[in-house]
Amino acid sequence: MELRSHEAHEGARTSSWILRVLCAFVVIVFAGVAAASAQAPPRQAVVETSAGTFIIDLTPDTAPGQVDHFTKLAGAGAYDGTTFHRMVKYGMVQGGDPISRDPAKRNLYGTGGLNAVNAEPRARQMTRGSVAAVLVPGRPDSAGAQFFIVLADQPALDNQYTVFGHVSDGMEVLQKISETPVDAAGLATERAEIRRLTIRDTPPELFVTDSPQQLGAYRAVLETGAGPVTLEFFPDKAPEHVRQFLRLAAAGVYNGMAFHRVAPGFVIQTGALNTRQAPLTEKQQKLVHNLQPEFNDTKHVKGIVSMARGEDRASASTSFFICTGTSTALDGAYTAFGRVVDGMPVVEAIEASPRTGETPNTRIELKAIRIETR
């Protein structure tokens, strides 16, 4: 049996104690890092361009180094004044080169701002809206300021580039940028500038988690061609209809529609997508869906707001009507979700407009719906 001196035993105990402390410290540090990562709110890049604004949802889980570099550059204003210098119509746009601030250095566009980020995992799929770091061919550690965005699925690019974000709004802006004229080498001959690129915490989706009581605190002001009409809601009777109406209104889905049906003594109706003057954006399109009925005991009398539908009881989506008289046939068969609290003279003016059958002879505009709290 081996004998050890008192000093050796004391040294062993000391070493063991130090090791335990170090292990505990490492565990605490890693736990703190993990907790900080878990608590970090999702972030977005707001890219204001000469063609409009688009939004990128950043994905630090897929490319932490690239997101960090991109975020720092944005905070320093490094992207402001640069231009999208390369594009494939409806396929891809590329930008972020700091040299592109100077129109006189066009022949150097695409060469600046590289070699700043070490290689990170490559995306298995390059899908529509993916935002990826530009690389120098054959140099995996060459990523930096430049990025490109694909406007359609690009399977030929799968497993080749690091994706650090996805476009969540404004694809139509990027499509417009992709239409910029290019020369034989694919280099833009006109400037499509990034005027300002800022980073923000991703805002919460409006109304999604609101309770019926919270939903009841909102009013909606219909800005019509005949004047404003103010609505209040019945979230205790039809919470999901109220929630969806508020989401659509806040997203601008109703902007530029028309009152397409006028039936005196019965209803005036609007909200039909085919009356909208401009097509919905992709983000708006994603919000539109059919609603399950929430039929309730509200009587369809003058001033009541109810959701239109087809033969299918669950086919209500965007179109709604305001009753201009008592209609018992609608009770329990259509979802009443609000009422007019101000602006009935405007409703009556719309009701009295010249028409052929139930179709107004001239367009009666629903310009926008403004959401207010009461």
Buried (B, 14 or more C-beta within 10 A) or exposed (E): EEEEEEEEEEEEEEEEEEEEEEEEEEEEEEEEEEEEEEEEEEBBBBBBBBBEEBBBBBBBEBBBBBBBBBBEBBEEEBBBBBBBBBBBEEEBBBBBBBBBBBEEEBEEBBEBBBEBBEBBEBBEEBBBBBBBBBBBEEEEBBBBBBBBBBBBBBEEBBEEBBBBBBBBBBBBBBBBBBEBEBEEEEBBEEBBBBEBBBBEEEEEEBBEEBEBEEBBEBBBBBBBBBEEBBBBBBBEBBBBBBBBBBBBBBBBBBBBBBBBBBBBEBBBBBBBBEBBEEEBBBBBEEBBEEBEBBBBEBBBBBBBBBBBBEEEBEBBBBBBBBBBEBBEEBBBBBBBBBBBEEBBEBBBBBBEBEBEEBEBEEEBBBBBBBBEEE
